[in-house]
Amino acid sequence: MNNEKWPEVKLKIKEKFSKLSDRDIDGVKGSIDKLTSKVENVYHYTKGKAQTECKPFTASLS
């Protein structure tokens, strides 16, 4: 994820994963792995399901 556009990316993450708190999103700090982990925990997804949700989303941010 592009750190230069982090404020814009944060908004898109919030739109896609509305259950994530601002604190959760700030903890991601541009890391796809951290985002996947947060989505897994907050949404109670399996690791595979979280990856399935996050990978296409993060690819669209490039």
KOLDRENDREN-596501 format. One line per 5 residues: number of its first residue (from 0); their letters; for each residue z, y, x of N, C-alpha, C, CB. Coordinates in steps of 0.05 Angstrom, whole numbers. Glycine has a CB too. Layout:
! residues N
NUM	a	Z,Y,X,Z,Y,X,Z,Y,X,Z,Y,X ~ ...
END
This chain:
! residues 62
0	mnnek	0,-24,17,0,0,0,0,25,18,24,0,-19 ~ -14,45,9,-18,69,25,7,86,23,-42,84,15 ~ 20,90,46,45,107,46,39,136,43,59,103,72 ~ 15,145,49,7,173,45,7,181,15,-20,179,57 ~ 0,161,-1,-1,166,-30,23,154,-45,-27,154,-41
5	wpevk	45,151,-31,68,137,-42,77,149,-69,90,138,-22 ~ 79,175,-72,88,186,-99,69,177,-121,89,216,-98 ~ 43,176,-116,24,167,-136,27,137,-141,-5,173,-127 ~ 31,122,-120,34,93,-121,59,86,-137,35,80,-93 ~ 81,101,-132,106,96,-147,101,99,-177,127,116,-138
10	lkike	86,119,-185,81,122,-214,65,99,-225,65,149,-218 ~ 46,89,-210,30,66,-220,47,41,-221,6,62,-201 ~ 65,38,-202,83,15,-203,101,17,-228,101,13,-177 ~ 111,40,-234,128,44,-257,113,39,-283,139,73,-257 ~ 87,46,-284,71,41,-307,66,11,-311,44,56,-305
15	kfskl	61,-3,-290,55,-32,-291,80,-49,-295,41,-40,-265 ~ 101,-42,-281,126,-57,-281,149,-39,-291,132,-69,-253 ~ 148,-34,-317,167,-14,-328,196,-22,-327,159,-9,-357 ~ 202,-47,-323,230,-56,-321,242,-49,-294,231,-86,-325 ~ 225,-43,-274,236,-36,-247,248,-8,-249,214,-37,-226
20	sdrdi	271,-5,-238,284,21,-237,272,38,-215,315,19,-233 ~ 278,64,-215,269,81,-193,280,72,-167,277,111,-198 ~ 305,62,-167,318,52,-143,303,27,-133,347,46,-148 ~ 295,9,-151,280,-15,-144,254,-7,-130,274,-32,-169 ~ 240,12,-142,214,21,-132,218,35,-105,200,40,-152
25	dgvkg	238,51,-102,243,64,-76,249,44,-55,266,84,-79 ~ 262,21,-62,268,0,-43,244,-15,-33,287,-19,-55 ~ 222,-13,-48,197,-27,-40,185,-14,-16,177,-27,-63 ~ 185,12,-15,174,28,8,147,19,18,194,28,30 ~ 129,13,0,102,6,8,98,-23,16,95,23,31
30	sidkl	118,-40,14,116,-68,21,108,-85,-2,142,-78,34 ~ 86,-99,0,77,-117,-21,97,-140,-25,49,-129,-15 ~ 108,-150,-3,128,-172,-5,153,-163,-19,135,-182,23 ~ 162,-138,-14,186,-128,-27,180,-123,-57,195,-102,-14 ~ 157,-113,-63,149,-109,-92,150,-136,-106,122,-96,-94
35	tskve	137,-156,-94,136,-183,-106,164,-193,-111,120,-202,-88 ~ 182,-190,-92,209,-199,-94,224,-185,-116,224,-195,-67 ~ 220,-158,-118,233,-143,-140,223,-152,-167,228,-113,-136 ~ 197,-156,-170,185,-165,-195,196,-192,-202,154,-165,-193 ~ 198,-210,-182,208,-237,-187,237,-235,-198,208,-253,-160
40	nvyhy	253,-219,-186,281,-218,-194,286,-203,-221,297,-203,-172 ~ 273,-181,-224,277,-165,-248,265,-178,-273,266,-137,-245 ~ 241,-190,-270,227,-202,-292,234,-232,-295,198,-199,-289 ~ 250,-243,-277,258,-271,-277,233,-289,-276,274,-277,-302 ~ 214,-281,-259,189,-296,-255,194,-316,-232,165,-278,-249
45	tkgka	178,-337,-232,177,-354,-208,163,-338,-186,163,-382,-213 ~ 166,-347,-161,153,-333,-139,123,-332,-143,160,-347,-112 ~ 112,-355,-152,83,-356,-157,73,-337,-179,75,-385,-165 ~ 89,-335,-200,82,-317,-222,83,-288,-213,101,-322,-247 ~ 104,-281,-198,106,-254,-187,83,-247,-169,133,-251,-172
50	qteck	75,-266,-152,52,-261,-135,26,-258,-151,48,-285,-115 ~ 23,-274,-172,0,-272,-189,-2,-244,-203,0,-294,-211 ~ 21,-233,-209,22,-207,-222,18,-184,-202,49,-203,-236 ~ 29,-187,-178,29,-166,-158,4,-163,-142,52,-169,-140 ~ -8,-186,-133,-31,-185,-115,-54,-169,-126,-39,-212,-108
55	pftas	-64,-175,-151,-86,-160,-161,-79,-130,-165,-96,-172,-187 ~ -55,-126,-173,-45,-98,-177,-46,-83,-151,-17,-98,-189 ~ -34,-94,-130,-33,-80,-105,-61,-77,-92,-14,-94,-85 ~ -78,-96,-97,-106,-94,-87,-120,-71,-100,-121,-120,-92 ~ -114,-66,-125,-127,-44,-140,-118,-16,-130,-122,-46,-170
60	ls	-96,-15,-115,-85,10,-105,-100,19,-79,-56,8,-99 ~ -115,2,-67,-128,8,-42,-151,27,-46,-138,-17,-28
END
